Every structure is written in C-alpha cells, then in structure tokens.
Amino acid sequence: MIAQLHGGGWAVAALLTFGCWVVVALVMAGGATMLVRPDGSRVDVYGVPNGLSAIRAWLCPPLLLCTAWSLPDRLGLILWIFIGGSVGMLDAVDGWVARRFGPVTQLGKAIDPAGDALFFSVGAVGSVWLGIFTWWLAVLIVVRYIGPLLLTPVVFLLRRRPELVRTNWGRYSTMLTGLVLFVCMLVKVWGGPVTLANLVVGLPLLVPTTLLHFRALIARVVSSPSVPDPKTAPAP
C-alpha cells in the first residue's frame, strides 16, 4: 500500500519487509534454547508475548518507509502517528501478557530490550525525516538504544555474563522516550516550535535517564559473574 501511494518502489518495499522477516525468524529460531522459565523449567512454545515482540520488530521497516517516501499531503505523518503508536503499544502489551498469562522466558527478557532498541531507533530516524525531532535528539536516542547492543560483544569478550533484563533506569528512559515522542509529535501536528520542544522536553528528560541507564548497565556488568578462560581452567 505504501509503495502504491508513493508511486513505485514495490521491489524495495518487498525486499526490505521480507529481509526483516527473515532476520526476525532466524533470531526467534536461534533463541529456542532460551525458552526457559525463571525457575529453570523448559517451555515448548514461543507464546503470545514473544510473538508480539516479533511482530513489533517486523513492522519497523514498513513504518520507516512511511517517513522515507513521499506520500500525499500529510499522509506520512498520519500513518506514522496511528501505525507507529499501535506498534509502540505492543511493548507494553507483550510484557503484560507475559506476566498475566505467561510464559515468562529468558528469550522474552532478551528480545524485549532488543525490540525496544529497533523500534525507538527507527522512531528517532523517522521522526527526523518528518520534522518531529532534531538530529541531535535523534542521535541521543539511537545511542541510548543501539549503544548497549553494540557493546554486548565487548562484554562477552571480557567473559562477563550479566543478567539479560532491563534496568530500572532503562524502564524509566523508555517510558520518557515515548512521552517525548508523543509531546513533540503533538507540537508538529499543531504547527508549533519543534526545536524548542526538543530542547525544553527532550533534553531534560532523556539526557539524565540515559546517563543513569548506562551507569546501571556498567554496574551490572562489573558485578556479574565471570566465565573462566577454558585455556586456564583446571582439567576435570
């Protein structure tokens, strides 16, 4: 539909959507070994919560096309508001479903932050293209979400195994990021000063929580158990 409104680009839209589906499918398939409850018991189904997380990730590329391509009038902004808002709500829904109906698994705890990173990074980039965010606020959000993912290999090279769950400040940061996006989106719809809204609302809320989130992550890594080097470990 987006390609039709844009006047072309069917191949790009199809390849992007299919490629994202393949990546999500591979992640879910590779994460089958993490279908373990907190008590250590195995789960033989992925469950609705993990499915909602997968849908949220799969919808991100089509959502980004709403902002990257030229659409009639303000249709791109309208689609962004309604579709993006619905996709964003899945973040709250999947957690509630997992806690209320189950299953809560290690896979869910791992892919939920990864889904947040993908969605809010796409949201930041798309918001720049729509004139909702300034580039510096978008960079702050992308660093907040993509930074921990990029540093994960470093943590594993250091042989640390921190718990794969959100930090408290990570939760606060995610909620405030959604609030900032909502407020700045309203300012854009009403034709208000977007840059001023980014300064007054975005920076005071997101800079401190981002720094505190990274501080909590570093503290978690430092205090996490280390895995012994197999070369130096004593033989059984």
Phi and psi in degrees as a GROMACS rama.xvg file:
@    title "Ramachandran Plot"
@    xaxis  label "Phi"
@    yaxis  label "Psi"
@TYPE xy
-63.466  -40.4543  ILE-2
-64.0684  -37.7813  ALA-3
-65.4629  -43.0512  GLN-4
-67.5371  -32.4303  LEU-5
-73.6291  -24.5887  HIS-6
93.7191  23.1144  GLY-7
150.627  -174.617  GLY-8
87.088  24.2591  GLY-9
-60.0612  -42.6102  TRP-10
-64.6119  -42.2612  ALA-11
-63.0065  -46.7986  VAL-12
-62.7979  -42.3381  ALA-13
-66.6926  -44.748  ALA-14
-66.0096  -40.6262  LEU-15
-65.1266  -44.9412  LEU-16
-66.782  -43.3912  THR-17
-66.4973  -41.063  PHE-18
-61.5655  -41.0264  GLY-19
-64.8248  -40.3046  CYS-20
-60.9644  -41.5123  TRP-21
-63.6245  -44.4391  VAL-22
-62.6568  -45.8626  VAL-23
-62.0729  -42.7027  VAL-24
-63.2736  -40.9232  ALA-25
-66.3779  -39.72  LEU-26
-63.7661  -44.8742  VAL-27
-65.3543  -41.1202  MET-28
-66.6942  -42.1439  ALA-29
-68.5188  -24.066  GLY-30
-86.8164  7.10534  GLY-31
-59.2818  -31.921  ALA-32
-69.2597  -13.9517  THR-33
-97.8203  10.5745  MET-34
-78.7384  69.6053  LEU-35
-130.095  131.91  VAL-36
-73.4433  165.071  ARG-37
-57.1797  -27.4967  PRO-38
-83.3444  0.205345  ASP-39
95.8053  -6.1549  GLY-40
-78.2162  146.914  SER-41
-79.0377  152.804  ARG-42
-121.562  134.248  VAL-43
-99.8747  8.51538  ASP-44
-134.651  153.846  VAL-45
-73.5116  -36.9571  TYR-46
86.4298  161.574  GLY-47
-62.8466  -43.634  VAL-48
-56.4892  -45.6612  PRO-49
-67.5837  -33.2517  ASN-50
-64.2294  -40.6066  GLY-51
-64.7806  -38.2359  LEU-52
-63.6885  -39.513  SER-53
-66.1719  -40.6042  ALA-54
-63.7219  -40.3358  ILE-55
-61.226  -42.4929  ARG-56
-67.5984  -39.6819  ALA-57
-67.1905  -29.4668  TRP-58
-83.3726  -7.7096  LEU-59
-64.9191  -47.5167  CYS-60
-60.8366  -45.8389  PRO-61
-60.0837  -34.8588  PRO-62
-64.467  -38.7769  LEU-63
-66.1972  -32.1362  LEU-64
-65.287  -26.91  LEU-65
-61.9415  -27.2716  CYS-66
-98.8556  -30.071  THR-67
-77.0779  -31.639  ALA-68
-98.8739  153.446  TRP-69
-80.246  123.963  SER-70
-121.548  156.622  LEU-71
-59.4127  140.639  PRO-72
50.8212  -127.623  ASP-73
-107.926  29.1004  ARG-74
-63.0019  -37.5451  LEU-75
-60.0537  -42.891  GLY-76
-65.8025  -40.2611  LEU-77
-64.8686  -45.8372  ILE-78
-62.6264  -39.3053  LEU-79
-61.2826  -42.5208  TRP-80
-66.5676  -50.2732  ILE-81
-79.065  -45.8071  PHE-82
-72.6221  -46.0411  ILE-83
-62  -39.5966  GLY-84
-64.2102  -40.472  GLY-85
-66.0736  -42.5825  SER-86
-64.7654  -40.1907  VAL-87
-63.298  -34.4318  GLY-88
-66.3386  -21.4597  MET-89
-62.522  -25.2531  LEU-90
-63.0921  -40.7413  ASP-91
-76.5616  -35.1745  ALA-92
-68.4827  -43.8285  VAL-93
-64.8035  -37.1724  ASP-94
-66.9803  -40.9747  GLY-95
-65.6906  -42.7531  TRP-96
-62.6384  -41.3811  VAL-97
-63.1148  -43.5455  ALA-98
-72.5262  -33.6085  ARG-99
-84.3356  -42.7958  ARG-100
-117.394  -19.5173  PHE-101
81.324  176.165  GLY-102
-89.0526  143.17  PRO-103
-87.584  118.289  VAL-104
-129.97  164.876  THR-105
-63.1971  -34.1337  GLN-106
-62.4803  -45.7621  LEU-107
-61.7365  -40.6071  GLY-108
-65.7428  -27.4377  LYS-109
-84.3047  -43.829  ALA-110
-81.832  -17.7553  ILE-111
-64.9425  -49.3758  ASP-112
-62.9623  -34.8448  PRO-113
-65.9697  -38.3453  ALA-114
-64.7488  -38.8138  GLY-115
-60.9811  -43.4276  ASP-116
-60.601  -44.1259  ALA-117
-66.7063  -48.3968  LEU-118
-65.2075  -47.4796  PHE-119
-74.3295  -27.8329  PHE-120
-68.481  -44.2774  SER-121
-61.6463  -41.2965  VAL-122
-61.9744  -39.3592  GLY-123
-66.6665  -46.1612  ALA-124
-64.5597  -46.4938  VAL-125
-62.6568  -34.5615  GLY-126
-68.2016  -31.7397  SER-127
-65.4524  -45.5513  VAL-128
-64.171  -30.0647  TRP-129
-88.313  -5.72556  LEU-130
80.9292  19.9971  GLY-131
-88.1181  -38.201  ILE-132
-115.043  149.799  PHE-133
-81.1759  161.089  THR-134
-63.4597  -34.9089  TRP-135
-71.1173  -31.2842  TRP-136
-72.3902  -37.2279  LEU-137
-63.9001  -40.6409  ALA-138
-61.6728  -41.5254  VAL-139
-59.4251  -44.1428  LEU-140
-68.336  -42.2714  ILE-141
-63.6435  -43.2134  VAL-142
-62.8898  -40.1779  VAL-143
-60.2408  -38.6694  ARG-144
-95.2937  -38.5489  TYR-145
-82.9885  -29.4512  ILE-146
-52.6396  -52.8955  GLY-147
-60.2661  -35.2281  PRO-148
-66.4279  -41.1974  LEU-149
-69.4741  -28.2267  LEU-150
-86.3095  -7.36353  LEU-151
-58.3388  -44.7207  THR-152
-58.9568  -34.6738  PRO-153
-63.6261  -41.7506  VAL-154
-61.7153  -42.3351  VAL-155
-69.9021  -34.0487  PHE-156
-65.7693  -29.5543  LEU-157
-79.4364  1.3601  LEU-158
62.2512  33.9655  ARG-159
-101.189  146.488  ARG-160
-130.749  74.1189  ARG-161
-70.8897  159.934  PRO-162
-68.5354  136.053  GLU-163
-89.2363  68.8834  LEU-164
-138.288  162.318  VAL-165
-67.7756  150.661  ARG-166
-84.6362  161.37  THR-167
-60.8462  -42.3698  ASN-168
-69.1199  -26.1186  TRP-169
-65.138  -40.0219  GLY-170
-63.8472  -46.5402  ARG-171
-61.9674  -41.7729  TYR-172
-62.6545  -41.3612  SER-173
-65.0099  -44.2873  THR-174
-62.1774  -42.4867  MET-175
-71.1815  -32.1584  LEU-176
-62.96  -43.2505  THR-177
-61.7075  -39.6297  GLY-178
-65.0109  -44.4521  LEU-179
-62.5023  -43.6095  VAL-180
-60.3979  -42.2653  LEU-181
-64.9128  -45.9162  PHE-182
-64.8533  -47.1016  VAL-183
-66.5387  -30.2431  CYS-184
-67.1182  -41.0241  MET-185
-63.499  -40.5754  LEU-186
-60.8426  -40.9826  VAL-187
-64.5521  -43.6766  LYS-188
-62.2327  -38.9307  VAL-189
-84.3695  -0.763868  TRP-190
75.1772  26.7614  GLY-191
-85.0008  -178.142  GLY-192
-76.8495  98.1991  PRO-193
-65.341  -44.4695  VAL-194
-60.5073  -41.8123  THR-195
-63.5684  -40.0263  LEU-196
-64.046  -39.3627  ALA-197
-61.2227  -40.1899  ASN-198
-70.9549  -47.0405  LEU-199
-76.8686  -37.1923  VAL-200
-99.858  -45.4929  VAL-201
-70.2102  -54.9831  GLY-202
-63.4229  -47.8952  LEU-203
-62.4721  -29.1697  PRO-204
-88.5301  -36.4977  LEU-205
-94.7383  -32.7707  LEU-206
-64.2987  -52.0351  VAL-207
-62.6602  -42.4113  PRO-208
-68.7071  -32.9534  THR-209
-65.8084  -45.1686  THR-210
-63.5961  -42.2675  LEU-211
-67.5553  -34.1459  LEU-212
-64.4928  -45.4051  HIS-213
-65.8227  -35.7361  PHE-214
-62.9715  -42.4907  ARG-215
-65.4284  -37.8377  ALA-216
-64.4179  -43.3086  LEU-217
-63.3455  -42.4361  ILE-218
-63.1198  -37.2052  ALA-219
-66.5936  -41.3784  ARG-220
-64.6965  -44.3367  VAL-221
-62.6499  -38.73  VAL-222
-88.3478  -2.13745  SER-223
-77.6464  155.969  SER-224
-67.3886  149  PRO-225
-104.224  149.643  SER-226
-96.0936  127.336  VAL-227
-65.2967  146.919  PRO-228
-67.5734  123.782  ASP-229
-61.0384  -23.2654  PRO-230
-74.3067  -28.9561  LYS-231
-104.536  -8.29248  THR-232
-68.7071  141.322  ALA-233
-66.9028  144.206  PRO-234
-68.9336  143.141  ALA-235
